[in-house]
Amino acid sequence: MTPKTQTKKAVPENNGRVLDLDELFGMARPIVVVWKTRKYQLRRPTALSPDEIVRNERLRVRWAELQDRITDGEALETSSDMAGEIEEVTKDMISILCPELAKVDLPFVMQVQVLQYYANEVAPEAAPVDSEKKVFPGVISSPG
C-alpha cells in the first residue's frame, strides 16, 4: 500500500478582494527619521497599546494647552517652568513613538519637527497646517 500524498490547495485569488492590513494601517509605509546617519522608525498609531494611546493623547492635549499659554503671553511670567514642562512633554511623546530616538540628544526644535512630521504622515488627509503659525522660535505649527 502506498502512502497517500497530500496536496496543498491553492488559496483562491478571491477576485482581487483581500484585506491587506499592512496597507490599510500603513505598516507597508514605515515612518522613518534620520539623525546623524542613523535611522529611527516611528511606531504607527495602530502599533500603540491602549495605554500608550491614552497617554499620548493626554500629552498632546497638554502640549496644546502649553502652546496656548505661550501665545496668550503667559510664558513671560512662568517661562522657566513652562520651558521645562514643554520639553518634558515633547520628549515623552517621542518616547512613545520611538523609545530609541527619545534616548538621543536631539535638540528641542528637531523634536518638535519630528512630531510634526509624524502627525503629517499618520493623517495625510487632514487639512494642511497654516505655515505662518509659529509655535516656538524656529518651529512652525504643532505636533498634533
A tleap script that builds the chain and sets N, CA, C and O, in Angstrom:
source leaprc.protein.ff14SB
mol = sequence {
  NMET THR PRO LYS THR GLN THR LYS LYS ALA
  VAL PRO GLU ASN ASN GLY ARG VAL LEU ASP
  LEU ASP GLU LEU PHE GLY MET ALA ARG PRO
  ILE VAL VAL VAL TRP LYS THR ARG LYS TYR
  GLN LEU ARG ARG PRO THR ALA LEU SER PRO
  ASP GLU ILE VAL ARG ASN GLU ARG LEU ARG
  VAL ARG TRP ALA GLU LEU GLN ASP ARG ILE
  THR ASP GLY GLU ALA LEU GLU THR SER SER
  ASP MET ALA GLY GLU ILE GLU GLU VAL THR
  LYS ASP MET ILE SER ILE LEU CYS PRO GLU
  LEU ALA LYS VAL ASP LEU PRO PHE VAL MET
  GLN VAL GLN VAL LEU GLN TYR TYR ALA ASN
  GLU VAL ALA PRO GLU ALA ALA PRO VAL ASP
  SER GLU LYS LYS VAL PHE PRO GLY VAL ILE
  SER SER PRO CGLY
}
set mol.1.N position { 0.838 -1.163 0.000 }
set mol.1.CA position { 0.000 0.000 0.000 }
set mol.1.C position { 0.897 1.245 0.000 }
set mol.1.O position { 1.827 1.340 0.800 }
set mol.2.N position { 0.629 2.152 -0.856 }
set mol.2.CA position { 1.444 3.353 -0.934 }
set mol.2.C position { 0.789 4.463 -0.131 }
set mol.2.O position { -0.434 4.597 -0.127 }
set mol.3.N position { 1.614 5.266 0.557 }
set mol.3.CA position { 1.024 6.366 1.340 }
set mol.3.C position { 0.385 7.391 0.414 }
set mol.3.O position { 0.875 7.690 -0.675 }
set mol.4.N position { -0.699 7.896 0.889 }
set mol.4.CA position { -1.432 8.896 0.128 }
set mol.4.C position { -0.707 10.235 0.255 }
set mol.4.O position { -0.440 10.690 1.367 }
set mol.5.N position { -0.402 10.838 -0.820 }
set mol.5.CA position { 0.262 12.137 -0.759 }
set mol.5.C position { -0.792 13.226 -0.667 }
set mol.5.O position { -1.811 13.216 -1.359 }
set mol.6.N position { -0.500 14.155 0.213 }
set mol.6.CA position { -1.425 15.267 0.376 }
set mol.6.C position { -0.947 16.416 -0.487 }
set mol.6.O position { 0.243 16.725 -0.545 }
set mol.7.N position { -1.864 17.016 -1.129 }
set mol.7.CA position { -1.518 18.175 -1.931 }
set mol.7.C position { -2.125 19.410 -1.283 }
set mol.7.O position { -3.246 19.392 -0.774 }
set mol.8.N position { -1.353 20.467 -1.320 }
set mol.8.CA position { -1.854 21.733 -0.781 }
set mol.8.C position { -2.821 22.345 -1.765 }
set mol.8.O position { -2.568 22.389 -2.969 }
set mol.9.N position { -3.907 22.804 -1.247 }
set mol.9.CA position { -4.856 23.507 -2.095 }
set mol.9.C position { -4.391 24.954 -2.235 }
set mol.9.O position { -4.022 25.607 -1.259 }
set mol.10.N position { -4.420 25.415 -3.428 }
set mol.10.CA position { -4.038 26.802 -3.676 }
set mol.10.C position { -5.087 27.727 -3.071 }
set mol.10.O position { -6.284 27.443 -3.107 }
set mol.11.N position { -4.623 28.815 -2.526 }
set mol.11.CA position { -5.540 29.807 -1.974 }
set mol.11.C position { -6.183 30.542 -3.135 }
set mol.11.O position { -5.481 31.075 -3.995 }
set mol.12.N position { -7.504 30.579 -3.174 }
set mol.12.CA position { -8.163 31.251 -4.301 }
set mol.12.C position { -7.842 32.741 -4.310 }
set mol.12.O position { -7.636 33.354 -3.263 }
set mol.13.N position { -7.805 33.297 -5.484 }
set mol.13.CA position { -7.486 34.718 -5.647 }
set mol.13.C position { -8.562 35.618 -5.074 }
set mol.13.O position { -8.290 36.779 -4.771 }
set mol.14.N position { -9.750 35.125 -4.920 }
set mol.14.CA position { -10.844 35.885 -4.323 }
set mol.14.C position { -11.186 37.135 -5.130 }
set mol.14.O position { -11.620 38.150 -4.585 }
set mol.15.N position { -10.981 37.036 -6.432 }
set mol.15.CA position { -11.308 38.139 -7.337 }
set mol.15.C position { -10.667 39.460 -6.926 }
set mol.15.O position { -11.272 40.521 -7.078 }
set mol.16.N position { -9.461 39.396 -6.412 }
set mol.16.CA position { -8.749 40.607 -6.032 }
set mol.16.C position { -9.180 41.201 -4.710 }
set mol.16.O position { -8.671 42.252 -4.321 }
set mol.17.N position { -10.089 40.574 -4.015 }
set mol.17.CA position { -10.578 41.101 -2.739 }
set mol.17.C position { -9.754 40.508 -1.608 }
set mol.17.O position { -9.923 39.345 -1.242 }
set mol.18.N position { -8.872 41.311 -1.067 }
set mol.18.CA position { -8.005 40.885 0.021 }
set mol.18.C position { -7.956 42.009 1.049 }
set mol.18.O position { -7.815 43.181 0.700 }
set mol.19.N position { -8.072 41.644 2.289 }
set mol.19.CA position { -7.912 42.632 3.355 }
set mol.19.C position { -6.434 42.697 3.694 }
set mol.19.O position { -5.919 41.835 4.406 }
set mol.20.N position { -5.755 43.703 3.193 }
set mol.20.CA position { -4.324 43.878 3.424 }
set mol.20.C position { -4.147 44.834 4.599 }
set mol.20.O position { -4.135 46.054 4.430 }
set mol.21.N position { -4.010 44.263 5.783 }
set mol.21.CA position { -3.890 45.086 6.989 }
set mol.21.C position { -2.621 45.921 6.981 }
set mol.21.O position { -2.611 47.036 7.502 }
set mol.22.N position { -1.545 45.394 6.393 }
set mol.22.CA position { -0.312 46.175 6.298 }
set mol.22.C position { -0.546 47.466 5.530 }
set mol.22.O position { -0.089 48.534 5.936 }
set mol.23.N position { -1.257 47.358 4.425 }
set mol.23.CA position { -1.539 48.544 3.619 }
set mol.23.C position { -2.581 49.436 4.294 }
set mol.23.O position { -2.438 50.658 4.320 }
set mol.24.N position { -3.616 48.824 4.832 }
set mol.24.CA position { -4.703 49.568 5.459 }
set mol.24.C position { -4.215 50.434 6.618 }
set mol.24.O position { -4.632 51.583 6.761 }
set mol.25.N position { -3.343 49.882 7.434 }
set mol.25.CA position { -2.871 50.604 8.612 }
set mol.25.C position { -1.496 51.218 8.427 }
set mol.25.O position { -0.869 51.644 9.397 }
set mol.26.N position { -1.025 51.268 7.195 }
set mol.26.CA position { 0.219 51.973 6.902 }
set mol.26.C position { 1.493 51.232 7.232 }
set mol.26.O position { 2.580 51.800 7.122 }
set mol.27.N position { 1.390 49.986 7.632 }
set mol.27.CA position { 2.596 49.252 8.009 }
set mol.27.C position { 3.518 49.041 6.809 }
set mol.27.O position { 4.722 48.846 6.975 }
set mol.28.N position { 2.960 49.078 5.614 }
set mol.28.CA position { 3.759 48.920 4.413 }
set mol.28.C position { 4.569 50.183 4.118 }
set mol.28.O position { 5.484 50.163 3.294 }
set mol.29.N position { 4.229 51.270 4.790 }
set mol.29.CA position { 4.927 52.549 4.611 }
set mol.29.C position { 5.486 53.013 5.955 }
set mol.29.O position { 4.828 53.777 6.661 }
set mol.30.N position { 6.676 52.570 6.316 }
set mol.30.CA position { 7.223 52.963 7.619 }
set mol.30.C position { 7.484 54.467 7.699 }
set mol.30.O position { 7.737 55.126 6.691 }
set mol.31.N position { 7.416 54.984 8.912 }
set mol.31.CA position { 7.709 56.395 9.169 }
set mol.31.C position { 9.113 56.428 9.762 }
set mol.31.O position { 9.340 55.946 10.871 }
set mol.32.N position { 10.040 56.994 9.021 }
set mol.32.CA position { 11.448 56.950 9.404 }
set mol.32.C position { 11.993 58.360 9.573 }
set mol.32.O position { 11.700 59.258 8.784 }
set mol.33.N position { 12.790 58.532 10.619 }
set mol.33.CA position { 13.512 59.777 10.871 }
set mol.33.C position { 14.996 59.439 10.851 }
set mol.33.O position { 15.418 58.444 11.441 }
set mol.34.N position { 15.783 60.261 10.174 }
set mol.34.CA position { 17.225 60.045 10.120 }
set mol.34.C position { 17.896 61.159 10.909 }
set mol.34.O position { 17.614 62.338 10.696 }
set mol.35.N position { 18.782 60.780 11.820 }
set mol.35.CA position { 19.537 61.749 12.622 }
set mol.35.C position { 20.968 61.242 12.720 }
set mol.35.O position { 21.222 60.148 13.224 }
set mol.36.N position { 21.892 62.052 12.232 }
set mol.36.CA position { 23.321 61.706 12.226 }
set mol.36.C position { 23.553 60.347 11.566 }
set mol.36.O position { 24.253 59.491 12.107 }
set mol.37.N position { 22.969 60.169 10.419 }
set mol.37.CA position { 23.038 58.988 9.549 }
set mol.37.C position { 22.363 57.737 10.111 }
set mol.37.O position { 22.358 56.702 9.444 }
set mol.38.N position { 21.812 57.799 11.281 }
set mol.38.CA position { 21.113 56.642 11.860 }
set mol.38.C position { 19.607 56.787 11.612 }
set mol.38.O position { 19.053 57.881 11.720 }
set mol.39.N position { 18.964 55.681 11.283 }
set mol.39.CA position { 17.530 55.692 11.008 }
set mol.39.C position { 16.754 55.219 12.227 }
set mol.39.O position { 17.120 54.247 12.889 }
set mol.40.N position { 15.671 55.936 12.502 }
set mol.40.CA position { 14.772 55.603 13.607 }
set mol.40.C position { 13.369 55.437 13.030 }
set mol.40.O position { 12.854 56.338 12.367 }
set mol.41.N position { 12.757 54.289 13.283 }
set mol.41.CA position { 11.408 54.055 12.781 }
set mol.41.C position { 10.393 54.377 13.872 }
set mol.41.O position { 10.444 53.822 14.970 }
set mol.42.N position { 9.471 55.281 13.550 }
set mol.42.CA position { 8.412 55.665 14.482 }
set mol.42.C position { 7.267 54.676 14.363 }
set mol.42.O position { 6.955 54.192 13.275 }
set mol.43.N position { 6.652 54.385 15.487 }
set mol.43.CA position { 5.526 53.446 15.513 }
set mol.43.C position { 4.251 54.134 15.037 }
set mol.43.O position { 3.976 55.276 15.407 }
set mol.44.N position { 3.495 53.449 14.234 }
set mol.44.CA position { 2.209 53.968 13.779 }
set mol.44.C position { 1.197 53.866 14.918 }
set mol.44.O position { 1.382 53.057 15.828 }
set mol.45.N position { 0.134 54.667 14.887 }
set mol.45.CA position { -0.878 54.613 15.951 }
set mol.45.C position { -1.434 53.213 16.178 }
set mol.45.O position { -1.759 52.853 17.310 }
set mol.46.N position { -1.547 52.427 15.124 }
set mol.46.CA position { -2.092 51.075 15.257 }
set mol.46.C position { -1.156 50.138 16.005 }
set mol.46.O position { -1.578 49.068 16.444 }
set mol.47.N position { 0.107 50.520 16.156 }
set mol.47.CA position { 1.074 49.691 16.873 }
set mol.47.C position { 1.131 50.042 18.365 }
set mol.47.O position { 1.816 49.370 19.137 }
set mol.48.N position { 0.418 51.084 18.762 }
set mol.48.CA position { 0.430 51.515 20.159 }
set mol.48.C position { -0.576 50.709 20.973 }
set mol.48.O position { -1.620 50.297 20.468 }
set mol.49.N position { -0.240 50.495 22.235 }
set mol.49.CA position { -1.171 49.818 23.140 }
set mol.49.C position { -2.260 50.815 23.551 }
set mol.49.O position { -2.080 52.021 23.385 }
set mol.50.N position { -3.374 50.335 24.080 }
set mol.50.CA position { -4.413 51.268 24.554 }
set mol.50.C position { -3.864 52.267 25.578 }
set mol.50.O position { -4.224 53.445 25.553 }
set mol.51.N position { -2.998 51.799 26.475 }
set mol.51.CA position { -2.403 52.688 27.474 }
set mol.51.C position { -1.556 53.771 26.804 }
set mol.51.O position { -1.609 54.937 27.198 }
set mol.52.N position { -0.779 53.385 25.796 }
set mol.52.CA position { 0.061 54.359 25.097 }
set mol.52.C position { -0.782 55.361 24.314 }
set mol.52.O position { -0.434 56.538 24.226 }
set mol.53.N position { -1.878 54.896 23.754 }
set mol.53.CA position { -2.768 55.800 23.014 }
set mol.53.C position { -3.336 56.857 23.954 }
set mol.53.O position { -3.339 58.045 23.632 }
set mol.54.N position { -3.814 56.422 25.114 }
set mol.54.CA position { -4.383 57.358 26.095 }
set mol.54.C position { -3.299 58.318 26.591 }
set mol.54.O position { -3.524 59.526 26.673 }
set mol.55.N position { -2.134 57.781 26.917 }
set mol.55.CA position { -1.029 58.611 27.410 }
set mol.55.C position { -0.606 59.638 26.357 }
set mol.55.O position { -0.381 60.806 26.674 }
set mol.56.N position { -0.502 59.196 25.113 }
set mol.56.CA position { -0.099 60.102 24.042 }
set mol.56.C position { -1.138 61.197 23.832 }
set mol.56.O position { -0.784 62.352 23.597 }
set mol.57.N position { -2.412 60.843 23.916 }
set mol.57.CA position { -3.469 61.843 23.752 }
set mol.57.C position { -3.423 62.872 24.885 }
set mol.57.O position { -3.577 64.070 24.647 }
set mol.58.N position { -3.213 62.408 26.100 }
set mol.58.CA position { -3.097 63.345 27.238 }
set mol.58.C position { -1.910 64.287 27.041 }
set mol.58.O position { -2.010 65.484 27.309 }
set mol.59.N position { -0.792 63.744 26.575 }
set mol.59.CA position { 0.386 64.577 26.328 }
set mol.59.C position { 0.118 65.581 25.211 }
set mol.59.O position { 0.532 66.737 25.299 }
set mol.60.N position { -0.574 65.141 24.164 }
set mol.60.CA position { -0.894 66.032 23.051 }
set mol.60.C position { -1.780 67.181 23.519 }
set mol.60.O position { -1.575 68.330 23.128 }
set mol.61.N position { -2.770 66.865 24.360 }
set mol.61.CA position { -3.657 67.896 24.899 }
set mol.61.C position { -2.854 68.858 25.781 }
set mol.61.O position { -3.040 70.073 25.701 }
set mol.62.N position { -1.981 68.330 26.605 }
set mol.62.CA position { -1.156 69.184 27.480 }
set mol.62.C position { -0.248 70.075 26.654 }
set mol.62.O position { -0.071 71.251 26.971 }
set mol.63.N position { 0.326 69.524 25.597 }
set mol.63.CA position { 1.201 70.287 24.709 }
set mol.63.C position { 0.420 71.459 24.115 }
set mol.63.O position { 0.928 72.579 24.055 }
set mol.64.N position { -0.815 71.201 23.677 }
set mol.64.CA position { -1.658 72.256 23.091 }
set mol.64.C position { -1.997 73.329 24.132 }
set mol.64.O position { -2.030 74.518 23.814 }
set mol.65.N position { -2.250 72.903 25.374 }
set mol.65.CA position { -2.540 73.862 26.442 }
set mol.65.C position { -1.338 74.779 26.687 }
set mol.65.O position { -1.489 75.992 26.837 }
set mol.66.N position { -0.163 74.188 26.726 }
set mol.66.CA position { 1.050 74.987 26.934 }
set mol.66.C position { 1.279 75.939 25.766 }
set mol.66.O position { 1.675 77.088 25.958 }
set mol.67.N position { 1.031 75.457 24.576 }
set mol.67.CA position { 1.160 76.299 23.385 }
set mol.67.C position { 0.215 77.492 23.476 }
set mol.67.O position { 0.607 78.617 23.166 }
set mol.68.N position { -1.022 77.254 23.897 }
set mol.68.CA position { -1.993 78.346 24.046 }
set mol.68.C position { -1.528 79.360 25.083 }
set mol.68.O position { -1.675 80.566 24.883 }
set mol.69.N position { -0.969 78.881 26.185 }
set mol.69.CA position { -0.476 79.798 27.222 }
set mol.69.C position { 0.658 80.660 26.696 }
set mol.69.O position { 0.776 81.833 27.050 }
set mol.70.N position { 1.481 80.079 25.860 }
set mol.70.CA position { 2.589 80.845 25.290 }
set mol.70.C position { 2.048 81.913 24.352 }
set mol.70.O position { 2.479 83.064 24.410 }
set mol.71.N position { 1.113 81.546 23.494 }
set mol.71.CA position { 0.575 82.526 22.552 }
set mol.71.C position { -0.266 83.587 23.245 }
set mol.71.O position { -0.439 84.683 22.712 }
set mol.72.N position { -0.797 83.272 24.441 }
set mol.72.CA position { -1.565 84.254 25.216 }
set mol.72.C position { -0.666 85.169 26.038 }
set mol.72.O position { -1.163 86.093 26.681 }
set mol.73.N position { 0.627 84.939 26.034 }
set mol.73.CA position { 1.559 85.802 26.745 }
set mol.73.C position { 1.896 85.362 28.153 }
set mol.73.O position { 2.675 86.037 28.826 }
set mol.74.N position { 1.342 84.259 28.626 }
set mol.74.CA position { 1.643 83.790 29.976 }
set mol.74.C position { 3.073 83.287 30.102 }
set mol.74.O position { 3.597 83.185 31.211 }
set mol.75.N position { 3.697 82.978 28.999 }
set mol.75.CA position { 5.041 82.408 29.035 }
set mol.75.C position { 6.045 83.357 29.675 }
set mol.75.O position { 7.035 82.912 30.256 }
set mol.76.N position { 5.802 84.643 29.574 }
set mol.76.CA position { 6.733 85.611 30.148 }
set mol.76.C position { 6.752 85.525 31.671 }
set mol.76.O position { 7.779 85.794 32.295 }
set mol.77.N position { 5.628 85.153 32.267 }
set mol.77.CA position { 5.538 85.080 33.723 }
set mol.77.C position { 6.148 83.795 34.289 }
set mol.77.O position { 6.763 83.817 35.355 }
set mol.78.N position { 5.984 82.708 33.596 }
set mol.78.CA position { 6.432 81.417 34.116 }
set mol.78.C position { 7.330 80.697 33.115 }
set mol.78.O position { 7.222 79.484 32.935 }
set mol.79.N position { 8.202 81.439 32.475 }
set mol.79.CA position { 8.949 80.904 31.346 }
set mol.79.C position { 9.804 79.681 31.684 }
set mol.79.O position { 9.796 78.716 30.920 }
set mol.80.N position { 10.534 79.685 32.790 }
set mol.80.CA position { 11.419 78.550 33.060 }
set mol.80.C position { 10.637 77.289 33.401 }
set mol.80.O position { 11.012 76.197 32.974 }
set mol.81.N position { 9.557 77.421 34.163 }
set mol.81.CA position { 8.727 76.258 34.485 }
set mol.81.C position { 8.059 75.703 33.226 }
set mol.81.O position { 8.033 74.492 33.006 }
set mol.82.N position { 7.524 76.598 32.413 }
set mol.82.CA position { 6.852 76.163 31.190 }
set mol.82.C position { 7.832 75.543 30.207 }
set mol.82.O position { 7.516 74.547 29.556 }
set mol.83.N position { 9.002 76.118 30.099 }
set mol.83.CA position { 10.007 75.584 29.179 }
set mol.83.C position { 10.361 74.150 29.550 }
set mol.83.O position { 10.460 73.281 28.684 }
set mol.84.N position { 10.549 73.912 30.836 }
set mol.84.CA position { 10.860 72.565 31.291 }
set mol.84.C position { 9.722 71.594 31.023 }
set mol.84.O position { 9.952 70.457 30.611 }
set mol.85.N position { 8.498 72.041 31.255 }
set mol.85.CA position { 7.350 71.168 31.036 }
set mol.85.C position { 7.144 70.879 29.551 }
set mol.85.O position { 6.841 69.748 29.170 }
set mol.86.N position { 7.308 71.896 28.722 }
set mol.86.CA position { 7.163 71.700 27.275 }
set mol.86.C position { 8.197 70.694 26.780 }
set mol.86.O position { 7.885 69.807 25.985 }
set mol.87.N position { 9.409 70.842 27.252 }
set mol.87.CA position { 10.478 69.921 26.849 }
set mol.87.C position { 10.177 68.495 27.312 }
set mol.87.O position { 10.390 67.539 26.568 }
set mol.88.N position { 9.689 68.360 28.520 }
set mol.88.CA position { 9.358 67.038 29.074 }
set mol.88.C position { 8.206 66.391 28.307 }
set mol.88.O position { 8.275 65.207 27.975 }
set mol.89.N position { 7.161 67.146 28.024 }
set mol.89.CA position { 6.009 66.619 27.292 }
set mol.89.C position { 6.435 66.190 25.885 }
set mol.89.O position { 6.034 65.129 25.406 }
set mol.90.N position { 7.242 67.011 25.236 }
set mol.90.CA position { 7.712 66.696 23.890 }
set mol.90.C position { 8.527 65.410 23.892 }
set mol.90.O position { 8.325 64.539 23.045 }
set mol.91.N position { 9.441 65.294 24.837 }
set mol.91.CA position { 10.288 64.095 24.947 }
set mol.91.C position { 9.439 62.856 25.253 }
set mol.91.O position { 9.696 61.782 24.710 }
set mol.92.N position { 8.439 63.000 26.114 }
set mol.92.CA position { 7.549 61.873 26.438 }
set mol.92.C position { 6.773 61.407 25.212 }
set mol.92.O position { 6.588 60.206 25.015 }
set mol.93.N position { 6.320 62.343 24.391 }
set mol.93.CA position { 5.600 61.964 23.178 }
set mol.93.C position { 6.509 61.187 22.235 }
set mol.93.O position { 6.095 60.186 21.650 }
set mol.94.N position { 7.729 61.640 22.090 }
set mol.94.CA position { 8.684 60.936 21.226 }
set mol.94.C position { 9.008 59.562 21.796 }
set mol.94.O position { 9.178 58.606 21.039 }
set mol.95.N position { 9.097 59.449 23.118 }
set mol.95.CA position { 9.426 58.148 23.720 }
set mol.95.C position { 8.337 57.112 23.465 }
set mol.95.O position { 8.626 55.917 23.414 }
set mol.96.N position { 7.105 57.545 23.307 }
set mol.96.CA position { 6.017 56.628 22.978 }
set mol.96.C position { 6.164 56.152 21.527 }
set mol.96.O position { 5.968 54.975 21.228 }
set mol.97.N position { 6.505 57.067 20.649 }
set mol.97.CA position { 6.592 56.751 19.228 }
set mol.97.C position { 7.866 56.002 18.856 }
set mol.97.O position { 7.855 55.162 17.956 }
set mol.98.N position { 8.966 56.307 19.548 }
set mol.98.CA position { 10.251 55.664 19.246 }
set mol.98.C position { 11.174 55.795 20.450 }
set mol.98.O position { 11.907 56.777 20.559 }
set mol.99.N position { 11.149 54.820 21.354 }
set mol.99.CA position { 11.973 54.904 22.562 }
set mol.99.C position { 13.462 55.135 22.280 }
set mol.99.O position { 14.140 55.822 23.045 }
set mol.100.N position { 13.970 54.561 21.181 }
set mol.100.CA position { 15.389 54.733 20.846 }
set mol.100.C position { 15.703 56.189 20.509 }
set mol.100.O position { 16.757 56.700 20.889 }
set mol.101.N position { 14.803 56.852 19.805 }
set mol.101.CA position { 15.016 58.247 19.426 }
set mol.101.C position { 14.947 59.161 20.649 }
set mol.101.O position { 15.637 60.179 20.704 }
set mol.102.N position { 14.128 58.806 21.617 }
set mol.102.CA position { 13.997 59.620 22.831 }
set mol.102.C position { 15.286 59.608 23.648 }
set mol.102.O position { 15.525 60.528 24.430 }
set mol.103.N position { 16.114 58.590 23.482 }
set mol.103.CA position { 17.373 58.491 24.225 }
set mol.103.C position { 18.498 59.298 23.590 }
set mol.103.O position { 19.552 59.492 24.195 }
set mol.104.N position { 18.265 59.766 22.365 }
set mol.104.CA position { 19.264 60.522 21.620 }
set mol.104.C position { 19.190 61.989 22.027 }
set mol.104.O position { 18.109 62.504 22.314 }
set mol.105.N position { 20.320 62.652 22.052 }
set mol.105.CA position { 20.362 64.074 22.395 }
set mol.105.C position { 19.936 64.901 21.181 }
set mol.105.O position { 20.761 65.497 20.489 }
set mol.106.N position { 18.636 64.916 20.947 }
set mol.106.CA position { 18.059 65.626 19.813 }
set mol.106.C position { 17.612 67.007 20.281 }
set mol.106.O position { 16.849 67.105 21.242 }
set mol.107.N position { 18.063 68.071 19.633 }
set mol.107.CA position { 17.650 69.418 20.040 }
set mol.107.C position { 16.130 69.572 20.032 }
set mol.107.O position { 15.432 68.934 19.245 }
set mol.108.N position { 15.639 70.420 20.911 }
set mol.108.CA position { 14.197 70.601 21.081 }
set mol.108.C position { 13.478 70.928 19.776 }
set mol.108.O position { 12.446 70.328 19.474 }
set mol.109.N position { 14.005 71.865 19.005 }
set mol.109.CA position { 13.360 72.270 17.756 }
set mol.109.C position { 13.222 71.061 16.834 }
set mol.109.O position { 12.212 70.925 16.143 }
set mol.110.N position { 14.214 70.192 16.816 }
set mol.110.CA position { 14.150 68.997 15.977 }
set mol.110.C position { 13.138 67.992 16.528 }
set mol.110.O position { 12.490 67.283 15.757 }
set mol.111.N position { 12.998 67.926 17.840 }
set mol.111.CA position { 11.987 67.048 18.436 }
set mol.111.C position { 10.591 67.464 17.970 }
set mol.111.O position { 9.769 66.623 17.607 }
set mol.112.N position { 10.341 68.760 17.986 }
set mol.112.CA position { 9.042 69.272 17.556 }
set mol.112.C position { 8.833 68.976 16.075 }
set mol.112.O position { 7.728 68.621 15.663 }
set mol.113.N position { 9.874 69.118 15.281 }
set mol.113.CA position { 9.757 68.808 13.857 }
set mol.113.C position { 9.466 67.327 13.629 }
set mol.113.O position { 8.734 66.981 12.701 }
set mol.114.N position { 10.024 66.455 14.455 }
set mol.114.CA position { 9.730 65.017 14.366 }
set mol.114.C position { 8.247 64.786 14.622 }
set mol.114.O position { 7.599 64.036 13.892 }
set mol.115.N position { 7.706 65.429 15.658 }
set mol.115.CA position { 6.287 65.263 15.970 }
set mol.115.C position { 5.392 65.813 14.858 }
set mol.115.O position { 4.352 65.229 14.553 }
set mol.116.N position { 5.788 66.919 14.261 }
set mol.116.CA position { 5.014 67.484 13.156 }
set mol.116.C position { 5.057 66.559 11.950 }
set mol.116.O position { 4.037 66.329 11.300 }
set mol.117.N position { 6.220 66.037 11.655 }
set mol.117.CA position { 6.365 65.095 10.540 }
set mol.117.C position { 5.493 63.863 10.777 }
set mol.117.O position { 4.813 63.384 9.869 }
set mol.118.N position { 5.523 63.363 11.999 }
set mol.118.CA position { 4.719 62.196 12.353 }
set mol.118.C position { 3.231 62.488 12.155 }
set mol.118.O position { 2.509 61.687 11.561 }
set mol.119.N position { 2.783 63.624 12.649 }
set mol.119.CA position { 1.367 63.990 12.515 }
set mol.119.C position { 0.963 64.064 11.044 }
set mol.119.O position { -0.124 63.618 10.677 }
set mol.120.N position { 1.810 64.609 10.223 }
set mol.120.CA position { 1.519 64.704 8.793 }
set mol.120.C position { 1.493 63.326 8.136 }
set mol.120.O position { 0.692 63.086 7.232 }
set mol.121.N position { 2.352 62.434 8.578 }
set mol.121.CA position { 2.425 61.101 7.981 }
set mol.121.C position { 1.249 60.215 8.374 }
set mol.121.O position { 0.772 59.429 7.555 }
set mol.122.N position { 0.777 60.326 9.601 }
set mol.122.CA position { -0.321 59.449 10.037 }
set mol.122.C position { -1.685 60.011 9.683 }
set mol.122.O position { -2.678 59.284 9.705 }
set mol.123.N position { -1.749 61.281 9.362 }
set mol.123.CA position { -3.031 61.886 8.999 }
set mol.123.C position { -2.866 62.758 7.754 }
set mol.123.O position { -3.110 63.964 7.802 }
set mol.124.N position { -2.449 62.146 6.634 }
set mol.124.CA position { -2.217 62.967 5.440 }
set mol.124.C position { -3.481 63.604 4.886 }
set mol.124.O position { -3.406 64.590 4.152 }
set mol.125.N position { -4.640 63.054 5.229 }
set mol.125.CA position { -5.885 63.624 4.724 }
set mol.125.C position { -6.332 64.831 5.535 }
set mol.125.O position { -7.285 65.513 5.159 }
set mol.126.N position { -5.654 65.099 6.639 }
set mol.126.CA position { -6.014 66.250 7.471 }
set mol.126.C position { -5.722 67.545 6.710 }
set mol.126.O position { -4.891 67.582 5.803 }
set mol.127.N position { -6.411 68.574 7.095 }
set mol.127.CA position { -6.223 69.871 6.449 }
set mol.127.C position { -4.788 70.334 6.621 }
set mol.127.O position { -4.188 70.103 7.670 }
set mol.128.N position { -4.230 70.978 5.616 }
set mol.128.CA position { -2.862 71.468 5.734 }
set mol.128.C position { -2.736 72.479 6.868 }
set mol.128.O position { -3.659 73.245 7.144 }
set mol.129.N position { -1.589 72.464 7.511 }
set mol.129.CA position { -1.328 73.349 8.634 }
set mol.129.C position { -0.958 74.726 8.111 }
set mol.129.O position { -0.253 74.845 7.109 }
set mol.130.N position { -1.427 75.759 8.781 }
set mol.130.CA position { -1.073 77.123 8.430 }
set mol.130.C position { 0.410 77.314 8.683 }
set mol.130.O position { 0.847 77.348 9.834 }
set mol.131.N position { 1.188 77.438 7.614 }
set mol.131.CA position { 2.636 77.510 7.757 }
set mol.131.C position { 3.106 78.811 8.394 }
set mol.131.O position { 4.278 78.923 8.753 }
set mol.132.N position { 2.238 79.782 8.540 }
set mol.132.CA position { 2.612 81.043 9.164 }
set mol.132.C position { 2.485 81.007 10.680 }
set mol.132.O position { 2.972 81.912 11.359 }
set mol.133.N position { 1.843 79.983 11.222 }
set mol.133.CA position { 1.621 79.910 12.667 }
set mol.133.C position { 2.905 79.420 13.360 }
set mol.133.O position { 3.259 78.245 13.261 }
set mol.134.N position { 3.571 80.299 14.034 }
set mol.134.CA position { 4.807 79.953 14.731 }
set mol.134.C position { 4.463 79.518 16.151 }
set mol.134.O position { 3.692 80.185 16.842 }
set mol.135.N position { 5.034 78.406 16.579 }
set mol.135.CA position { 4.775 77.891 17.912 }
set mol.135.C position { 5.902 78.287 18.843 }
set mol.135.O position { 5.676 78.911 19.880 }
set mol.136.N position { 7.091 77.928 18.476 }
set mol.136.CA position { 8.295 78.270 19.223 }
set mol.136.C position { 9.261 78.874 18.219 }
set mol.136.O position { 9.125 78.636 17.019 }
set mol.137.N position { 10.222 79.639 18.676 }
set mol.137.CA position { 11.171 80.231 17.720 }
set mol.137.C position { 11.780 79.148 16.829 }
set mol.137.O position { 12.356 78.177 17.322 }
set mol.138.N position { 11.649 79.323 15.528 }
set mol.138.CA position { 12.216 78.391 14.580 }
set mol.138.C position { 11.352 77.177 14.293 }
set mol.138.O position { 11.722 76.337 13.472 }
set mol.139.N position { 10.210 77.070 14.954 }
set mol.139.CA position { 9.346 75.901 14.768 }
set mol.139.C position { 8.004 76.363 14.260 }
set mol.139.O position { 7.426 77.319 14.777 }
set mol.140.N position { 7.512 75.686 13.251 }
set mol.140.CA position { 6.234 76.045 12.663 }
set mol.140.C position { 5.212 74.986 13.034 }
set mol.140.O position { 5.500 73.791 12.966 }
set mol.141.N position { 4.023 75.414 13.426 }
set mol.141.CA position { 2.880 74.555 13.708 }
set mol.141.C position { 3.023 73.788 15.019 }
set mol.141.O position { 3.846 74.130 15.868 }
set mol.142.N position { 2.190 72.724 15.171 }
set mol.142.CA position { 2.188 71.952 16.408 }
set mol.142.C position { 2.132 70.470 16.113 }
set mol.142.O position { 1.740 70.085 15.012 }
set mol.143.N position { 2.512 69.619 17.063 }
set mol.143.CA position { 2.565 68.179 16.825 }
set mol.143.C position { 1.230 67.487 17.021 }
set mol.143.O position { 1.152 66.592 17.863 }
set mol.144.N position { 0.258 67.811 16.358 }
set mol.144.CA position { -0.963 67.053 16.553 }
set mol.144.C position { -2.096 67.696 15.913 }
set mol.144.O position { -3.214 67.187 15.979 }
savepdb mol mol.pdb
quit
